[in-house]
Amino acid sequence: MLGMPLSPGSRRIAEYRYPTAVRVLVLGAGFGGLELTTMLSEALGADADVTLIDQADSFVFGFSKLDVMFGKREPDAVRHHYRDIAKPGVRFVQETITAIDPVGKRVTTDGDAYEADVLIVGLGADLDPTLTPGLVEAGNEYYTVPGAERLREVLPTFEGGSAIVGVCGDTFKCPPAPSEAALLLDAFLGARGRRDATTIHLVIPFGKPIPPSPDTSEALLAAFAERGIAFVPDRRVAALEDGDAVLDDGQRLPYDLFLGIPVHRVPDVVKASGLAENGWIPVDPGTLRTRFPDVYAVGDVTSVGTPKAGMFAEGAAVVVAEQLIARSRGEESSSRYDGKGACYIEFGHDEVARVDVDFFSTPGRPTGTYTAPSIQTAEEKAEFRRSRSVRWFGG
């Protein structure tokens, strides 16, 4: 679903020792938390004092859920276990965070309490299928690993009818993912001789598939037209009722198979902390600092102005890490978050495209550059997965 082919070595900090290290507490071991802790460990070595907390036992690349869903990879094969993290100065703790005090930079979990000099919140966005009536009872979601695993069993039994890929909220992770699901469903059904017996609708809350990149949107719309996928723009699915997907304008689309992207919202523990405003954590777009001193936020949990996608979280984490490394040296960092990133886009039939997007250079007018689908870009995506796996987990 996402990613940009940056070389990890291109942003590594040379190894040197600093006389003073701050206590850093990182909440959330996603793209942002993993890259940030890796950079601090590389720069500070054993002098780093970093605690990384996540309630899960493993990390899964977002695009790997599509691989699981369509039977391309086994569920266990896409998990990267946090127990494999072995970095000087970094301690991983698997606990559920129950309270965050951004003033005192104190965090309580179901197992302990932690204090820090610097707090970084990277807890992502929670998915809440209960906010869409009928989704839990009569639909399927593929944005979680359990949801993808369930669909892995459901899809081979689907004999045909009306299939809908539908977004249920205004904000969601990885904007190309709905388009990918529709194209991959087309290829999956075609390989099983069931495509002619199926209609596919794609419902998204955008006017175009990828608004910042007209070229990417045109390529996707052309692929939809060629493959008979009905594109329903500027709409979201408000409910599933009596065998219909009810859109937010009252339109009803009958369905036999519904693949949904649930409503995204800020985690409850973040909301209760007072960090969030208007649904997400506001940050300085250049430094990722919150209104609380020495408290930063990165990734999907913020309202920084870039998509909720892993590569953007990673880019934000790089900037925070560089600020903390400079601080450990008694220096000021000139590093600023540039709002640039990219997403890989599965077109089916083993071909992958890429869109590179710049959100900050022209405020209010993000721009995108399109790379057409090819086997070569699919190989590039595979290398992206491999390089991050090695960098963060050692294999």
C-alpha positions in Angstrom: 0.0 0.0 0.0 2.7 2.5 0.9 6.4 3.4 1.0 9.1 5.3 -0.7 12.4 3.9 -1.9 14.8 5.9 0.3 18.0 4.2 1.1 18.2 3.7 4.9 21.9 4.3 4.8 21.3 7.8 3.2 20.1 9.2 6.5 22.1 7.3 9.1 24.0 9.3 11.6 27.7 8.6 12.1 28.5 6.8 15.3 29.8 9.1 18.0 29.4 9.3 21.7 27.8 12.2 23.6 28.4 13.1 27.1 24.7 13.4 28.0 21.7 11.4 26.9 18.1 12.2 27.7 15.5 9.7 28.8 13.3 9.2 25.7 9.9 7.4 25.9 8.4 6.4 22.6 4.7 5.4 22.5 3.9 3.1 19.5 6.2 0.8 17.5 5.0 1.6 14.0 7.0 3.2 11.2 7.7 6.3 13.3 8.6 4.6 16.5 10.8 2.0 14.9 12.8 4.5 12.8 13.2 7.0 15.6 14.5 4.4 18.1 16.8 3.0 15.4 18.4 6.4 14.7 18.9 7.2 18.3 20.5 3.8 18.9 22.8 4.3 15.9 23.9 7.7 17.0 24.1 7.3 20.8 24.8 3.6 21.1 24.7 2.3 24.7 24.4 5.9 25.9 20.9 6.1 24.5 18.1 5.8 27.1 15.1 4.9 25.0 12.0 2.9 26.0 9.7 1.8 23.3 6.1 0.8 24.3 3.5 -1.0 22.2 0.6 -3.3 23.1 1.3 -5.7 20.2 4.0 -8.3 20.0 4.8 -7.7 16.4 4.8 -5.2 13.5 3.1 -5.8 10.2 3.6 -3.6 7.1 0.2 -2.2 6.0 0.5 -3.5 2.5 1.2 -7.0 3.8 -2.5 -7.2 4.9 -3.4 -7.2 1.2 -1.0 -10.1 0.7 -2.6 -12.0 3.5 -6.2 -11.2 2.3 -5.6 -12.5 -1.2 -3.6 -15.5 -0.2 -0.2 -14.4 -1.4 1.5 -14.7 2.0 0.9 -16.6 5.2 -0.2 -14.6 8.2 2.8 -15.6 10.3 5.2 -14.7 7.4 4.2 -11.0 7.5 4.8 -10.5 11.3 8.0 -9.0 12.5 8.4 -9.7 16.2 9.4 -6.9 18.6 11.4 -9.4 20.6 13.9 -9.4 17.8 14.8 -5.8 18.4 18.3 -5.8 19.8 19.7 -2.3 19.6 22.1 -0.6 22.1 20.3 1.8 24.4 16.8 0.7 23.4 14.4 -1.3 25.5 11.1 -2.6 24.1 8.1 -3.1 26.5 4.9 -4.9 25.5 2.3 -3.2 27.6 -1.0 -1.4 27.0 -0.9 2.4 27.7 -3.6 3.4 30.1 -2.8 7.1 30.7 -0.6 9.8 29.3 0.4 12.9 31.3 2.0 15.3 28.7 2.8 17.9 31.4 4.8 15.6 33.6 5.9 13.4 30.6 4.6 10.4 32.6 2.9 7.3 31.1 1.0 4.6 33.0 0.5 1.2 31.5 -1.3 -2.0 32.6 2.1 -3.1 33.9 4.1 -0.1 35.2 4.6 3.6 35.1 7.3 5.5 33.2 8.8 9.0 33.2 10.9 10.7 30.6 12.7 13.8 29.7 11.3 13.6 26.1 8.0 12.0 25.1 7.1 11.0 21.6 3.6 9.9 20.8 3.3 7.6 17.7 0.2 5.6 18.6 -1.4 5.9 15.2 -5.1 5.9 14.4 -7.6 3.4 15.9 -10.2 1.8 13.7 -13.8 1.7 15.0 -16.1 -0.4 12.8 -18.9 0.1 15.4 -19.3 3.7 14.2 -20.7 2.4 10.9 -24.0 0.6 11.6 -24.0 -2.9 10.2 -20.3 -3.1 9.4 -19.5 -5.6 12.2 -22.6 -7.7 11.6 -22.9 -7.7 7.8 -19.5 -6.6 6.3 -15.8 -7.2 6.3 -12.9 -5.0 7.0 -9.3 -5.6 5.7 -7.4 -2.8 7.6 -6.4 -5.1 10.5 -4.5 -8.4 10.4 -7.5 -10.3 11.9 -9.8 -8.7 9.3 -7.4 -9.7 6.5 -7.1 -13.2 7.8 -10.9 -13.6 7.9 -11.2 -12.4 4.3 -8.5 -14.9 3.3 -11.1 -17.6 4.1 -14.1 -15.6 2.8 -12.9 -14.6 -0.7 -12.3 -18.1 -2.1 -15.9 -19.0 -1.3 -17.4 -16.0 -3.1 -19.1 -17.2 -6.2 -20.2 -13.9 -7.7 -22.7 -11.1 -7.3 -22.2 -7.4 -6.2 -18.9 -6.6 -4.5 -18.2 -3.2 -2.9 -15.0 -1.7 -1.6 -16.1 1.2 0.5 -14.5 3.8 2.8 -16.6 4.5 5.9 -14.9 7.7 7.2 -13.5 10.9 5.9 -9.9 10.2 7.1 -8.1 6.9 6.6 -4.7 5.3 6.4 -3.0 4.9 3.0 -5.2 6.8 0.4 -4.4 4.3 -2.5 -5.5 1.3 -0.5 -9.2 1.3 -1.6 -8.1 1.4 -5.3 -5.6 -1.4 -4.7 -8.3 -3.6 -3.1 -10.6 -3.1 -6.0 -7.9 -3.9 -8.6 -6.6 -6.9 -6.7 -10.2 -8.2 -6.2 -10.7 -7.9 -10.0 -7.5 -9.9 -10.6 -8.4 -12.5 -7.9 -11.8 -13.1 -9.3 -10.6 -13.2 -12.9 -8.0 -15.9 -12.0 -10.9 -18.0 -10.6 -13.3 -17.5 -13.4 -15.7 -15.5 -11.3 -15.1 -12.0 -12.6 -17.9 -12.1 -15.3 -20.4 -13.0 -12.6 -19.4 -10.1 -10.3 -19.8 -6.3 -10.3 -17.3 -4.2 -8.4 -18.0 -0.7 -7.0 -15.4 1.5 -5.3 -16.7 4.1 -2.9 -14.3 6.8 -1.6 -14.7 10.3 -0.1 -12.4 11.9 -2.7 -13.3 13.4 -6.1 -10.3 11.5 -7.6 -8.5 8.4 -6.5 -5.3 10.3 -5.6 -6.1 14.0 -5.5 -2.5 15.4 -5.3 -1.5 13.5 -8.5 -3.7 14.0 -11.6 -1.5 11.5 -13.6 -1.9 8.8 -10.9 -5.7 9.4 -10.7 -6.0 9.3 -14.5 -4.1 6.0 -14.6 -6.3 4.5 -11.9 -9.5 5.7 -13.5 -8.4 4.2 -16.9 -7.7 0.9 -15.1 -11.1 1.0 -13.5 -12.8 1.6 -16.8 -10.8 -1.1 -18.6 -11.7 -3.7 -15.9 -15.3 -2.7 -15.4 -14.9 -1.3 -11.9 -17.5 1.4 -11.1 -16.0 4.4 -9.3 -18.2 6.3 -6.9 -16.4 9.5 -5.9 -17.1 12.0 -3.1 -19.1 9.5 -1.0 -18.6 7.4 2.0 -20.5 4.4 3.3 -22.6 5.4 6.3 -24.3 2.1 7.1 -24.9 -1.5 5.9 -28.6 -2.1 6.0 -30.9 -4.9 4.6 -28.2 -6.0 2.1 -27.5 -2.5 0.9 -24.5 -0.2 1.4 -26.1 3.1 2.4 -24.0 6.1 1.3 -23.9 9.4 3.1 -26.2 11.0 0.5 -28.8 8.3 1.0 -28.0 6.3 -2.1 -28.2 2.6 -1.7 -26.0 0.0 -3.4 -26.9 -3.7 -3.0 -24.0 -5.9 -2.2 -23.1 -9.6 -1.7 -19.6 -8.9 -0.6 -18.5 -5.8 1.3 -14.8 -4.9 1.9 -14.8 -1.9 4.2 -12.3 0.6 5.6 -13.6 1.5 9.0 -13.8 4.9 10.6 -10.5 6.1 11.9 -10.2 8.0 15.2 -7.6 9.1 17.7 -6.9 6.4 20.4 -9.0 6.9 23.6 -5.9 7.2 25.8 -4.7 10.1 23.6 -8.1 11.8 23.7 -8.2 11.6 27.5 -4.7 13.0 27.8 -5.6 16.5 26.4 -3.1 16.2 23.6 -5.8 16.0 20.8 -7.7 18.9 19.4 -10.4 18.5 16.8 -9.8 14.8 16.7 -6.0 14.6 16.3 -2.8 15.9 17.9 -1.8 19.3 16.4 2.0 19.7 16.0 4.4 22.3 14.6 4.6 21.0 10.9 8.3 21.6 10.8 9.5 20.2 14.1 6.6 17.9 15.1 6.5 19.5 18.6 3.2 19.6 20.4 2.1 22.5 22.6 3.6 20.7 25.6 7.4 21.2 26.1 9.5 18.2 25.1 6.5 16.3 23.8 6.4 15.4 20.1 3.9 13.5 18.0 4.5 11.7 14.7 2.5 9.7 12.2 -1.2 8.9 11.9 -2.1 10.3 15.4 -1.3 13.9 14.2 -3.0 16.5 12.1 0.3 17.6 10.5 -1.2 17.9 7.0 0.2 14.8 5.3 -1.5 11.5 4.6 -1.8 8.8 7.3 0.7 6.5 5.8 3.8 4.7 7.1 6.4 6.5 5.0 5.2 9.9 6.1 5.4 8.8 9.8 8.9 7.6 9.1 9.9 10.9 7.6 8.5 12.8 10.6 10.4 10.4 13.0 13.7 11.2 11.2 13.3 14.9 11.9 12.5 14.3 15.6 15.5 11.9 16.0 17.8 14.5 14.4 16.6 17.1 16.9 17.2 14.8 19.8 20.6 13.8 18.5 21.6 17.5 18.1 20.3 18.2 21.6 22.5 15.4 23.0 25.5 17.2 21.4 24.5 20.5 22.9 23.6 21.8 19.4 20.5 23.1 17.6 19.1 21.1 14.8 18.1 22.7 11.5 16.2 19.6 10.4 12.6 20.4 9.3 9.9 18.0 8.2 9.3 18.5 4.4 6.0 16.7 4.0 7.3 14.5 1.3 6.7 10.8 0.9 5.4 8.2 -1.5 3.1 5.2 -1.8 3.3 2.0 -3.9 0.1 1.1 -5.6 -0.8 -2.5 -6.5 -2.4 -2.7 -10.0 -2.8 -6.5 -10.0 -1.1 -9.0 -12.2 2.2 -8.6 -10.3 2.6 -4.9 -11.4 3.1 -2.0 -9.0 3.1 1.7 -9.6 4.4 4.5 -7.3 3.3 8.0 -6.6 5.7 10.5 -4.9 3.9 13.4 -3.2 5.0 16.8 -1.8 2.6 18.4 0.6 4.5 21.4 1.9 6.4 23.0 -0.9 3.3 24.7 -2.3 1.0 25.2 0.8 -2.5 24.0 0.1 -1.6 22.6 -3.3 0.2 19.3 -2.8 1.8 17.9 -5.9 2.5 14.3 -7.0 4.7 12.5 -9.5 3.5 9.2 -11.1 5.6 6.1 -11.9 3.6 3.7 -14.1 3.1 0.1 -13.0 5.8 -2.4 -13.8 7.5 -5.5 -12.5 10.5 -3.4 -11.7 8.6 -1.2 -9.3 7.2 -4.4 -7.7 10.7 -5.5 -7.1 11.5 -2.1 -5.7 8.6 -2.5 -3.3 9.9 -5.9 -2.2 13.3 -4.3 -1.5 11.7 -1.6 0.5 10.1 -4.2 2.7 13.4 -6.2 3.0 15.5 -3.1 3.8 13.2 -1.9 6.6 12.9 -5.4 8.1 16.7 -5.7 8.3 17.1 -2.1 9.6 14.6 -2.4 12.3 14.6 -6.0 13.3 17.9 -7.3 12.0 16.4 -9.7 9.4 
